[in-house]
Amino acid sequence: MKKIILFLLFLTAFIQRSQSQTTNLPDSIYSGKQGGLHVQGVVVDQAKGYVYFSFTDKLIKTDLSGKLIGSVTGFVGHLGDLDFADDGKIYGSLEYKNDAIGKGIKKELRLQTVNEDGFYIAIFDASRIVRPNMNAEKEDLLRTVYIKEAVNDYTAKVKVGDQEIPHRFACSGIDGLAFAPAIGSTKSAKKFLYVAYGIYGDPVRTDNDHQVILQYDVSDWDKYAQPLSQEKLHHSGPEKPLEKYFVKTGNTRYGIQNLAYDPSTGNLFAAVYHGAKTQFPNYDLFVINGKKKPKEDHISSDGQDIKIKTLSLLEAGVKDARSGIRGWFFPWGATGLCPLGDGLFYISHQEKAKDGQQQSTLHKYKWTGDSLNPFVLVK
């Protein structure tokens, strides 16, 4: 009986401490003006009181009041979504490519270089980000791991009907990422890295109506991690992911922009730029059921019928009568979606200032799951 009482007291104290952390967070945090490239992702270190913003070509570190603490600059690629690993390192998606996105970034940065195509997970030592404008290549605070699976799908050419077109599964690279337990398992607390493809939204293609998510165990990634060298991209990374999952969402524009695991629900939240195909509802937000085991299915790719593993969307939100797809219409989240615990989230409201500079304000929201109002603003 004494052990049970002590356990209950410990559990109560833990819950109260967790609630205190979330309630003490400010209702909004402003990033400041950050140049011509918009915010891509955010993550919050509640214990230490820091916020990290990805602004495409730089990583910004602020305190909870929005005061700039430090930054990592010098990226000539696309730094995307962010999340924390259990060891406190920040993981972010990093793309180098020569499509419309890559050319747009280089134009904004006034660069004329043509790199090879390469996709990486950038791993930051957050404790070493101590001043503004720390160089991504010259400072000892960043390692990168090559994501070969995504590069292979991006560079592949596939048959669709009688045509041969580029990009298997319409892969445009990688963007959303999150650490989460094994999907469908309630026994293990171990977290894996989930990396979502960008998906070209071409409304004429018929092979781009699934999201693709790779699962990795990063516990042995020290053997792959290399310093960033943007003039000569390395190829050090795992040969294959542990798993490759597909999620039927219908059409999106560049796939999952922000992927976030919410421990209070056990689900993965996926924010997208909505698609344009009229046969789909084109939601902005999807929730992947983290408790439901992956299922085997088949899709057509490269003129073949291939076996895949699919994840299930949560049976909530608006259900489209024609496709059966569920999701939500919600205008924010694609540029930053960060679970805080207790059903609370910081969600980025990205905007361009009058002088043309990009900025973001994080607003605190409460998840409701309501079909019409999935999040309510906390005031």
Secondary structure, 3 states (H helix, E strand, C coil): CHHHHHHHHHHHHHHHHHHHHHHCCCCEEECCCCCCCCCCEEEEECCCCEEEEECECCEEEEECCCCEEEEEECCCCEEEEEEECCCCCEEEEEEECCCHHHHHHHHHHCCCCCCCCEEEEEEECHHHCCCCCEECCCCCCEEEEECHHHHHHHHCEEEECCEEEECHHHEEEEEEEEEEECCCCCCCCCEEEEEEEEECCCCCCCCCCEEEEEEECHHHHHHCCECCCCCCCCCCCCCCCCEEEEEECCCEEEEEEEEEEECCCCEEEEEEEECCCCCCCCCCEEEECCCCCCEEEEEEECCEEEEEEECCECCCCEECCCCCCEEECCCCCCCCEEEEECCEEEEEEEEECCCCCEEEEEEEEEECCCCCCCEEECC
